[in-house]
Amino acid sequence: MAPDIRSAERDLRDIDTLEKKGVTGAGKLEDHEALQPRLEKVLKRHTEDRARFRALDQRVTTLLEQYATQVDTFSELFVEWSETIAEIEERVSKLEKEKADKMKMGLTY
């Protein structure tokens, strides 16, 4: 039961704090109505900002997709080039070995 009592005390302190700030007072609706035009402007700007955000988000998404496509393409090209270079190096090595063998036999200079 002690935790319930502590919780109730904490709630009462919170209520007291809110009452001192004037948050809980009734009949203050007129104060808020004066802020309505400002709220409408903020909501309008928020809606515009969200639209701009969506457009920007779409542009960034498109750019990232294009980037990913290009990276994939370059990766595939790199693998192909690497394989081609490895084949060429193998052929050159084979030809150099054949030339060295022929030179040992005295067939070429």
C-alpha positions as CSV (number, residue, x, y, z in Angstrom):
1,M,0.0,0.0,0.0
2,A,3.0,2.3,0.6
3,P,3.7,2.5,-3.2
4,D,0.1,3.6,-3.8
5,I,0.4,6.3,-1.2
6,R,3.6,7.6,-2.6
7,S,2.1,7.6,-6.1
8,A,-0.9,9.5,-4.8
9,E,1.3,12.1,-3.1
10,R,3.3,12.5,-6.3
11,D,0.1,13.0,-8.3
12,L,-1.2,15.6,-5.8
13,R,2.1,17.5,-6.1
14,D,1.9,17.4,-9.9
15,I,-1.7,18.7,-9.7
16,D,-0.6,21.4,-7.3
17,T,2.2,22.5,-9.7
18,L,-0.2,22.6,-12.6
19,E,-2.7,24.7,-10.7
20,K,0.0,27.1,-9.7
21,K,0.9,27.5,-13.4
22,G,-2.8,28.2,-14.2
23,V,-3.1,25.2,-16.5
24,T,-6.1,23.7,-14.9
25,G,-8.2,26.8,-14.7
26,A,-11.6,26.7,-16.3
27,G,-13.0,29.5,-18.4
28,K,-9.7,30.3,-20.2
29,L,-10.9,29.3,-23.6
30,E,-10.9,32.9,-24.9
31,D,-7.1,33.0,-24.3
32,H,-6.7,30.1,-26.6
33,E,-9.0,31.4,-29.2
34,A,-6.8,34.5,-29.7
35,L,-4.0,32.1,-30.7
36,Q,-6.2,30.3,-33.4
37,P,-5.0,32.5,-36.3
38,R,-1.4,31.8,-35.4
39,L,-2.1,28.1,-35.1
40,E,-3.7,28.1,-38.5
41,K,-0.6,29.7,-40.0
42,V,1.7,27.2,-38.3
43,L,-0.5,24.3,-39.5
44,K,-0.4,25.7,-43.1
45,R,3.4,26.1,-43.0
46,H,3.6,22.6,-41.5
47,T,1.6,21.2,-44.4
48,E,3.8,23.0,-46.9
49,D,6.9,21.8,-45.2
50,R,5.6,18.2,-45.3
51,A,4.9,18.5,-49.0
52,R,8.5,19.8,-49.6
53,F,9.8,17.1,-47.4
54,R,8.0,14.4,-49.4
55,A,9.3,15.9,-52.7
56,L,12.8,16.1,-51.3
57,D,12.6,12.6,-49.9
58,Q,11.5,11.3,-53.3
59,R,14.4,13.1,-55.0
60,V,16.9,11.6,-52.5
61,T,15.4,8.2,-52.9
62,T,15.7,8.4,-56.7
63,L,19.3,9.6,-56.4
64,L,20.2,6.7,-54.0
65,E,18.5,4.2,-56.4
66,Q,20.5,5.6,-59.3
67,Y,23.7,5.6,-57.3
68,A,23.1,1.9,-56.3
69,T,22.5,1.0,-59.9
70,Q,25.7,2.7,-61.0
71,V,27.7,1.0,-58.2
72,D,26.3,-2.3,-59.3
73,T,27.2,-1.6,-62.9
74,F,30.7,-0.5,-62.0
75,S,31.2,-3.6,-59.8
76,E,30.2,-5.9,-62.6
77,L,32.6,-4.0,-65.0
78,F,35.4,-4.2,-62.5
79,V,34.9,-8.0,-62.1
80,E,34.9,-8.4,-65.9
81,W,38.0,-6.2,-66.3
82,S,39.8,-8.1,-63.5
83,E,39.0,-11.4,-65.2
84,T,40.2,-10.1,-68.6
85,I,43.4,-8.8,-67.1
86,A,44.0,-12.1,-65.3
87,E,43.5,-14.0,-68.6
88,I,45.9,-11.6,-70.4
89,E,48.5,-11.9,-67.7
90,E,48.2,-15.7,-67.9
91,R,48.7,-15.6,-71.7
92,V,51.6,-13.2,-71.5
93,S,53.2,-15.4,-68.8
94,K,52.7,-18.5,-71.0
95,L,54.2,-16.7,-74.1
96,E,57.2,-15.5,-72.0
97,K,57.8,-19.1,-70.8
98,E,57.6,-20.4,-74.3
99,K,60.0,-17.8,-75.5
100,A,62.4,-18.6,-72.7
101,D,62.2,-22.3,-73.5
102,K,62.9,-21.6,-77.2
103,M,65.8,-19.4,-76.3
104,K,67.3,-22.2,-74.2
105,M,67.0,-24.5,-77.2
106,G,68.6,-21.9,-79.4
107,L,65.6,-21.5,-81.7
108,T,65.2,-17.8,-81.2
109,Y,67.2,-14.8,-80.0
